[in-house]
Amino acid sequence: MDWNATSLALLTALGVGLMIGVVRERTQPPHLLPAGTRTHALVALLGCITWLLGPWVFIAALLALAALTLAAYLQSAHEDPGLTGEVALLLAAVLGALAAHEAALSGALGVLVAILLQAKAPLQKISREWISEREIQDALLLGAAALVVMPLLPREPIDPWGAIRPMLVWRIVVLVMAVGVFGHFAQRILGARWGLAIAGFFSGFASSTAAVSSLGQQARADAALVVPSAAAALLANLASLLLFVAVVAAVSPSLLQATLWSWVAAVLGLLAAIAALWWLGGVTAPAVQAPQEDRAFRLSHALLIAGLIAGVSLLAAWLEQLFGHTGALAAAAMVALAEVQAAAAGVAQLVAKGGMPLEVGRWGTLAVLGASCVSKGALAFAVGGVRYGVLVALGLLAMLTGGVLGLWASGAGA
């Protein structure tokens, strides 16, 4: 027997049992507590020792413990019908046995169990008071779309040009729904100004188009959220621009070097627009919370966005086949209407392989960005209304103008 491993297992089991027991004693009234600190520590040691003696010994001990736990529950069920204490006691025995096999995992799971036991009141408040019935329905619908429907869809293209993959298209649907849920709950937790900003920026790394659309829905639903939503939409485009530059750098470092000042100027232009909206939002927009009965997303809207993306991608693939490399920029611009990073990667790849001159590639990437700005600006008007559309379009114009001026200045300097 390895005494070092055995000692570690016993100490881990003891620590896990003590930790769970202390939390149980502090969160439960004494007259409703079937087992306290000492009992949980002893049960965890029992699990570890019996496992070391053999699996069948552990099973016998676990069955005996389950019988005792059942008897204790039947005695106290009229006062406390919950099963948390009984399950925690049995789990202490199982974690003690796990410590004999994998001490680190047992310790980590013990901490997780203790956290869940300690968080009883906050979790009850969230599930009973904070989350509405409609939000639970939206979360379940999102889970079904991501975990049930998406794995069943084919990964291979279904069109002659290889542009439409059902799983990737459905991923856009899931993404739009997820952006809506994330933004909805971020706003609930942090308020309109901070919640929308954080949700907008991080969702931009996934899809700035989805962010512009989801935030536009909120702006249309509540006039007080127009300016904060527009600022959040521009933050999503800032994240998308950073990802755009990273894609270009990964595919063609030479193209990045030739367009670096253009992207710096584009970022500065977008930051200036965001700062202006942020100041305006702080003055004119109240820090409101989303109503509890608001839907986090609309499935029909997510399906519409995914359908548009699939159609544009199909058209771009057809144009590229018809015109070859001469139509590559046109195809890339068409793709950028739906997915700007994919279009940027296509242009950068042509430059890296020598299929497109560097100078054409420099302006080609900017054309891709411009096509994306046109698409998102039109979407902002359509989804969020005139005021939201104007604010988003002006911010995107500032970004594009900065990019053009930076590219022109770097070209003139060269």
Backbone torsions as a table, in degrees:
resi	resn	phi	psi	omega
1	MET	NA	137.1	177.8
2	ASP	-85.5	104.3	-174.8
3	TRP	-67.2	-31.6	177.8
4	ASN	-64.0	-47.1	178.9
5	ALA	-65.1	-39.6	179.4
6	THR	-64.8	-42.9	179.0
7	SER	-62.8	-42.4	178.6
8	LEU	-62.5	-41.0	179.9
9	ALA	-63.5	-45.3	-178.9
10	LEU	-65.8	-41.7	178.8
11	LEU	-65.9	-39.1	177.9
12	THR	-64.6	-45.6	178.4
13	ALA	-60.1	-43.2	178.8
14	LEU	-62.1	-44.4	-180.0
15	GLY	-63.3	-42.9	179.2
16	VAL	-63.0	-45.7	-179.9
17	GLY	-62.3	-43.8	178.3
18	LEU	-62.3	-42.6	-177.9
19	MET	-63.2	-48.2	179.6
20	ILE	-64.5	-40.8	-179.3
21	GLY	-64.9	-42.0	178.6
22	VAL	-61.4	-44.3	179.9
23	VAL	-63.3	-42.7	179.7
24	ARG	-63.0	-41.4	-179.5
25	GLU	-66.3	-33.0	-177.4
26	ARG	-82.6	-19.9	-176.5
27	THR	-104.0	-7.7	-178.0
28	GLN	-122.0	143.7	172.5
29	PRO	-63.1	145.2	-175.5
30	PRO	-56.9	-37.5	-176.0
31	HIS	-75.0	-11.1	177.7
32	LEU	-108.4	11.7	-174.6
33	LEU	-99.6	107.3	-179.9
34	PRO	-71.8	-24.7	-177.9
35	ALA	-153.5	134.7	-178.7
36	GLY	-106.7	-152.3	-174.8
37	THR	-63.2	-49.2	-177.2
38	ARG	-63.8	-41.1	-177.6
39	THR	-64.2	-45.0	179.6
40	HIS	-64.2	-38.7	177.7
41	ALA	-64.5	-42.9	179.6
42	LEU	-66.1	-39.9	179.9
43	VAL	-65.3	-40.5	177.7
44	ALA	-63.7	-42.1	176.3
45	LEU	-64.4	-38.3	177.4
46	LEU	-59.7	-44.5	179.2
47	GLY	-61.9	-42.2	-179.2
48	CYS	-67.0	-46.0	-176.1
49	ILE	-66.8	-44.7	-178.3
50	THR	-66.9	-33.3	176.2
51	TRP	-66.6	-38.8	177.6
52	LEU	-63.9	-31.2	178.8
53	LEU	-76.7	-22.3	178.9
54	GLY	144.9	148.2	-178.1
55	PRO	-58.1	-37.8	-178.4
56	TRP	-69.2	-34.3	175.6
57	VAL	-64.6	-40.9	178.4
58	PHE	-63.7	-43.4	-179.7
59	ILE	-61.7	-41.9	178.6
60	ALA	-63.0	-44.2	179.3
61	ALA	-64.3	-38.7	-179.3
62	LEU	-67.2	-39.2	177.6
63	LEU	-65.3	-40.8	177.5
64	ALA	-63.9	-41.8	178.3
65	LEU	-64.3	-39.5	178.8
66	ALA	-63.6	-38.9	178.6
67	ALA	-64.9	-44.7	178.0
68	LEU	-62.9	-40.3	179.7
69	THR	-64.9	-40.8	178.1
70	LEU	-62.7	-42.6	178.6
71	ALA	-62.1	-42.1	178.6
72	ALA	-65.1	-37.5	-180.0
73	TYR	-67.1	-42.1	-179.6
74	LEU	-63.0	-28.7	179.5
75	GLN	-75.7	-33.4	-174.1
76	SER	-109.5	3.9	-173.7
77	ALA	-64.3	-29.4	-179.2
78	HIS	-68.5	-25.8	177.9
79	GLU	-95.9	-36.2	-178.1
80	ASP	-138.4	92.8	-176.9
81	PRO	-75.4	-5.4	-179.1
82	GLY	-68.6	158.5	-178.4
83	LEU	-112.7	7.8	-174.5
84	THR	-60.7	-46.3	-178.0
85	GLY	-63.0	-41.8	-179.2
86	GLU	-66.8	-43.4	178.4
87	VAL	-64.3	-40.7	179.2
88	ALA	-61.7	-37.8	179.5
89	LEU	-66.1	-45.4	177.4
90	LEU	-64.8	-37.1	179.4
91	LEU	-66.8	-33.1	175.9
92	ALA	-60.7	-39.6	178.1
93	ALA	-66.3	-42.6	-179.1
94	VAL	-66.3	-41.2	178.3
95	LEU	-67.1	-33.0	174.7
96	GLY	-63.5	-41.2	176.2
97	ALA	-65.4	-39.9	178.8
98	LEU	-63.0	-32.8	179.4
99	ALA	-61.4	-30.0	178.1
100	ALA	-70.4	-21.5	-178.2
101	HIS	-104.4	-41.4	-176.9
102	GLU	-147.0	89.3	-173.0
103	ALA	-63.3	-41.7	-176.9
104	ALA	-63.7	-44.2	179.3
105	LEU	-65.4	-39.8	178.0
106	SER	-61.7	-43.7	178.6
107	GLY	-63.5	-42.3	179.8
108	ALA	-64.5	-43.9	178.9
109	LEU	-67.1	-33.3	176.3
110	GLY	-62.4	-41.9	176.9
111	VAL	-63.0	-42.7	179.1
112	LEU	-61.4	-43.5	178.0
113	VAL	-61.4	-44.0	179.3
114	ALA	-62.3	-39.2	178.4
115	ILE	-63.7	-44.3	179.5
116	LEU	-63.5	-39.5	178.3
117	LEU	-66.7	-40.5	-179.5
118	GLN	-68.6	-29.6	-175.2
119	ALA	-89.0	24.5	-177.7
120	LYS	-57.0	-52.7	-176.1
121	ALA	-64.6	-48.2	178.4
122	PRO	-61.7	-39.4	-179.8
123	LEU	-66.5	-38.6	177.4
124	GLN	-65.4	-38.9	179.4
125	LYS	-65.3	-40.5	179.4
126	ILE	-64.6	-48.3	-174.4
127	SER	-73.1	-31.0	-174.4
128	ARG	-97.6	-31.4	-172.2
129	GLU	-116.5	-41.0	-168.7
130	TRP	-82.0	-39.7	-178.0
131	ILE	-92.8	128.6	179.6
132	SER	-84.9	166.8	179.8
133	GLU	-62.7	-39.0	-179.3
134	ARG	-67.6	-35.7	178.3
135	GLU	-68.3	-35.6	175.3
136	ILE	-63.8	-41.3	177.6
137	GLN	-61.8	-42.1	178.4
138	ASP	-63.7	-42.1	179.8
139	ALA	-63.8	-40.6	178.2
140	LEU	-66.7	-38.0	178.1
141	LEU	-65.0	-40.7	176.4
142	LEU	-62.8	-44.1	178.6
143	GLY	-61.8	-40.7	178.6
144	ALA	-66.0	-40.8	179.4
145	ALA	-64.0	-38.8	-175.9
146	ALA	-83.2	-38.1	-170.5
147	LEU	-104.5	-17.1	-179.1
148	VAL	-108.5	-53.9	-174.4
149	VAL	-74.8	-49.7	-172.3
150	MET	-59.1	-43.3	179.1
151	PRO	-63.9	-20.5	-178.4
152	LEU	-84.2	-14.4	-176.6
153	LEU	-81.3	147.6	-179.9
154	PRO	-69.4	145.5	177.6
155	ARG	-86.7	-22.9	-174.2
156	GLU	-80.9	152.1	178.5
157	PRO	-62.8	150.1	179.5
158	ILE	-115.1	4.8	179.8
159	ASP	-117.5	162.5	-176.8
160	PRO	-63.7	-23.5	-175.8
161	TRP	-98.6	0.3	177.7
162	GLY	70.0	28.7	-174.8
163	ALA	-95.9	-28.6	-173.9
164	ILE	-111.6	115.4	173.9
165	ARG	-113.5	115.7	-174.2
166	PRO	-52.4	-39.7	-179.1
167	MET	-65.4	-40.8	179.9
168	LEU	-67.5	-38.6	178.0
169	VAL	-64.2	-44.3	179.0
170	TRP	-66.3	-28.9	176.3
171	ARG	-61.2	-33.2	176.1
172	ILE	-65.4	-41.0	177.0
173	VAL	-58.8	-48.1	179.5
174	VAL	-62.1	-39.4	-178.8
175	LEU	-64.2	-44.4	178.8
176	VAL	-62.1	-41.9	177.7
177	MET	-63.8	-43.3	-178.8
178	ALA	-65.5	-39.1	177.2
179	VAL	-60.5	-42.5	178.4
180	GLY	-62.6	-43.5	179.9
181	VAL	-65.4	-45.5	-178.0
182	PHE	-62.8	-45.9	179.4
183	GLY	-65.0	-38.4	-179.3
184	HIS	-61.8	-48.2	-177.5
185	PHE	-76.6	-31.8	174.8
186	ALA	-63.0	-39.3	177.9
187	GLN	-67.6	-38.6	178.9
188	ARG	-63.0	-38.7	-175.4
189	ILE	-80.4	-46.1	-169.7
190	LEU	-105.2	-6.3	-177.0
191	GLY	93.1	167.2	-173.0
192	ALA	-62.5	-43.5	-171.1
193	ARG	-71.3	-55.2	-178.4
194	TRP	-75.6	-40.3	-177.1
195	GLY	-61.6	-46.2	179.9
196	LEU	-65.7	-38.4	-178.8
197	ALA	-63.4	-47.4	-179.3
198	ILE	-65.1	-45.6	179.2
199	ALA	-61.4	-42.3	-179.1
200	GLY	-62.5	-47.3	-176.3
201	PHE	-62.8	-50.9	-174.9
202	PHE	-71.1	-32.1	176.9
203	SER	-70.6	-21.9	177.9
204	GLY	-64.0	-27.1	176.8
205	PHE	-67.8	-25.1	177.7
206	ALA	-90.3	-52.3	178.8
207	SER	-163.5	108.2	176.9
208	SER	-69.4	-28.8	177.1
209	THR	-63.3	-45.9	177.8
210	ALA	-62.8	-37.9	179.7
211	ALA	-65.5	-45.6	178.5
212	VAL	-58.5	-40.5	-179.1
213	SER	-68.5	-50.2	-177.6
214	SER	-63.6	-43.0	179.1
215	LEU	-67.6	-32.9	176.2
216	GLY	-63.8	-36.8	176.9
217	GLN	-62.1	-40.9	178.9
218	GLN	-67.3	-38.7	178.9
219	ALA	-64.3	-39.1	179.2
220	ARG	-69.4	-34.5	-178.0
221	ALA	-72.7	-29.5	-176.7
222	ASP	-141.4	114.7	-176.9
223	ALA	-63.0	-27.0	179.7
224	ALA	-68.1	-16.9	-177.4
225	LEU	-98.6	5.6	-175.5
226	VAL	-62.4	-51.4	-177.0
227	VAL	-68.4	-49.5	176.5
228	PRO	-58.4	-37.2	179.5
229	SER	-67.8	-39.4	177.8
230	ALA	-65.2	-41.0	177.2
231	ALA	-62.8	-41.3	178.5
232	ALA	-65.5	-37.5	178.1
233	ALA	-63.9	-38.8	177.2
234	LEU	-69.8	-33.6	174.0
235	LEU	-64.0	-37.1	175.3
236	ALA	-61.9	-39.8	178.0
237	ASN	-70.8	-28.4	173.4
238	LEU	-63.9	-46.2	177.2
239	ALA	-61.3	-41.5	179.2
240	SER	-64.3	-38.2	178.6
241	LEU	-65.4	-41.5	177.7
242	LEU	-62.4	-40.3	177.1
243	LEU	-67.5	-37.9	176.3
244	PHE	-56.1	-48.9	-179.9
245	VAL	-64.1	-39.2	179.3
246	ALA	-64.1	-37.9	178.5
247	VAL	-64.8	-45.7	178.4
248	VAL	-60.3	-42.6	-179.6
249	ALA	-63.7	-38.3	-178.0
250	ALA	-71.0	-35.6	-175.6
251	VAL	-87.0	-41.2	-176.6
252	SER	-143.9	89.4	178.6
253	PRO	-57.5	-33.4	179.7
254	SER	-65.7	-37.8	177.4
255	LEU	-67.4	-38.6	176.8
256	LEU	-61.7	-44.1	179.8
257	GLN	-61.4	-36.6	-178.6
258	ALA	-75.6	-20.0	-176.7
259	THR	-117.6	11.4	-172.4
260	LEU	-57.6	-47.2	-177.4
261	TRP	-67.3	-27.9	176.2
262	SER	-63.9	-43.3	-179.2
263	TRP	-71.6	-35.3	176.6
264	VAL	-60.8	-46.2	179.6
265	ALA	-65.9	-36.9	178.3
266	ALA	-64.2	-42.1	177.9
267	VAL	-63.3	-43.5	-179.8
268	LEU	-64.0	-41.6	177.7
269	GLY	-61.6	-42.8	179.6
270	LEU	-68.1	-39.7	177.7
271	LEU	-62.6	-38.0	177.9
272	ALA	-63.0	-42.7	178.6
273	ALA	-65.1	-41.0	179.0
274	ILE	-64.1	-42.6	179.5
275	ALA	-61.4	-41.2	179.1
276	ALA	-63.5	-44.7	179.0
277	LEU	-68.4	-35.6	179.0
278	TRP	-63.2	-43.4	177.1
279	TRP	-65.5	-43.8	179.6
280	LEU	-63.6	-40.9	179.2
281	GLY	-65.3	-36.9	178.6
282	GLY	-67.3	-26.4	-178.1
283	VAL	-87.6	-42.0	-169.4
284	THR	-104.9	-20.3	-173.9
285	ALA	-101.4	123.7	176.7
286	PRO	-71.3	152.2	178.6
287	ALA	-81.5	80.7	-176.4
288	VAL	-94.8	160.0	175.2
289	GLN	-104.5	150.5	175.6
290	ALA	-67.8	137.8	176.9
291	PRO	-58.8	144.7	-173.9
292	GLN	-66.3	-24.6	-177.2
293	GLU	-94.0	4.5	176.7
294	ASP	-66.3	145.5	173.6
295	ARG	-77.7	144.3	179.2
296	ALA	-75.4	-27.7	179.6
297	PHE	-160.6	169.7	174.5
298	ARG	-121.0	120.4	-176.7
299	LEU	-61.5	-39.0	-179.4
300	SER	-61.3	-36.9	179.3
301	HIS	-68.6	-41.6	178.4
302	ALA	-62.0	-41.0	178.5
303	LEU	-65.3	-37.2	179.2
304	LEU	-65.1	-45.2	179.6
305	ILE	-61.2	-45.0	-180.0
306	ALA	-63.8	-38.4	177.9
307	GLY	-64.4	-39.6	177.4
308	LEU	-64.4	-42.2	179.8
309	ILE	-63.4	-43.5	179.4
310	ALA	-62.8	-42.6	179.9
311	GLY	-64.3	-42.4	179.2
312	VAL	-66.2	-41.5	179.1
313	SER	-62.9	-38.8	178.8
314	LEU	-65.2	-42.7	178.9
315	LEU	-64.5	-40.9	179.9
316	ALA	-64.1	-41.7	179.3
317	ALA	-64.2	-38.4	179.3
318	TRP	-66.1	-42.7	178.0
319	LEU	-63.0	-39.8	-179.0
320	GLU	-66.3	-36.9	178.4
321	GLN	-69.5	-35.7	-178.9
322	LEU	-69.6	-43.9	-170.5
323	PHE	-107.6	-3.9	177.9
324	GLY	66.8	-147.2	-177.5
325	HIS	-66.9	-25.2	179.1
326	THR	-66.7	-25.0	177.9
327	GLY	-99.0	9.8	-176.3
328	ALA	-63.4	-42.2	-179.6
329	LEU	-66.6	-40.9	177.2
330	ALA	-62.2	-42.3	178.3
331	ALA	-64.7	-41.8	178.9
332	ALA	-62.5	-40.5	178.2
333	ALA	-63.8	-37.8	177.8
334	MET	-66.0	-43.1	177.9
335	VAL	-62.3	-37.5	-178.3
336	ALA	-62.9	-23.2	175.2
337	LEU	-60.8	-26.5	-178.7
338	ALA	-111.1	-42.5	-174.3
339	GLU	-143.6	99.7	-171.3
340	VAL	-70.8	-35.6	-179.3
341	GLN	-65.3	-39.6	177.9
342	ALA	-64.0	-40.5	178.3
343	ALA	-65.9	-41.2	178.4
344	ALA	-62.7	-41.0	178.8
345	ALA	-63.3	-37.3	178.9
346	GLY	-64.2	-45.4	178.3
347	VAL	-64.9	-45.0	-178.6
348	ALA	-63.1	-36.0	179.7
349	GLN	-67.6	-39.6	176.6
350	LEU	-62.4	-40.7	177.9
351	VAL	-65.9	-42.7	-178.3
352	ALA	-65.1	-33.5	-179.4
353	LYS	-87.3	-3.8	-179.0
354	GLY	84.2	7.9	179.8
355	GLY	-80.8	-7.5	-179.8
356	MET	-144.3	132.1	178.4
357	PRO	-61.1	151.1	-177.3
358	LEU	-60.7	-41.2	-178.8
359	GLU	-63.5	-40.7	176.5
360	VAL	-65.3	-39.7	178.8
361	GLY	-63.9	-35.7	178.9
362	ARG	-59.7	-50.2	179.7
363	TRP	-76.7	-24.5	178.2
364	GLY	-66.1	-42.5	178.0
365	THR	-63.0	-37.3	178.1
366	LEU	-68.7	-35.7	175.9
367	ALA	-64.0	-38.9	176.7
368	VAL	-60.8	-46.1	178.8
369	LEU	-62.3	-39.5	178.8
370	GLY	-63.9	-42.2	177.8
371	ALA	-62.1	-39.1	178.1
372	SER	-64.8	-40.3	178.9
373	CYS	-63.1	-41.9	178.1
374	VAL	-60.7	-45.5	-178.9
375	SER	-62.7	-46.9	-177.4
376	LYS	-70.1	-35.9	177.2
377	GLY	-62.9	-44.9	178.0
378	ALA	-63.2	-40.4	178.4
379	LEU	-63.5	-39.1	179.7
380	ALA	-62.5	-42.1	177.0
381	PHE	-63.9	-43.7	-174.9
382	ALA	-68.2	-39.2	-173.6
383	VAL	-91.6	-44.0	-171.0
384	GLY	-99.7	-6.1	-178.9
385	GLY	96.3	176.7	-172.4
386	VAL	-66.0	-48.4	-175.2
387	ARG	-64.1	-46.4	177.4
388	TYR	-61.8	-43.0	-179.9
389	GLY	-62.4	-41.5	179.4
390	VAL	-63.1	-45.8	-178.0
391	LEU	-63.9	-44.5	179.3
392	VAL	-66.1	-44.1	-178.9
393	ALA	-62.4	-39.8	179.0
394	LEU	-65.1	-39.7	177.5
395	GLY	-64.4	-42.2	177.9
396	LEU	-66.5	-35.8	177.3
397	LEU	-64.9	-38.7	176.8
398	ALA	-62.3	-40.4	178.0
399	MET	-64.5	-47.0	-177.9
400	LEU	-67.0	-39.6	177.8
401	THR	-62.6	-42.9	176.5
402	GLY	-60.2	-41.4	178.7
403	GLY	-63.8	-42.4	179.8
404	VAL	-65.0	-46.0	-179.8
405	LEU	-63.6	-40.2	179.3
406	GLY	-65.9	-40.0	178.7
407	LEU	-68.7	-40.5	179.0
408	TRP	-65.1	-42.2	-179.1
409	ALA	-66.4	-41.2	179.3
410	SER	-67.7	-35.2	177.4
411	GLY	-69.2	-39.9	177.5
412	ALA	-66.8	-37.2	179.2
413	GLY	-68.2	-32.5	178.8
414	ALA	-70.6	NA	NA
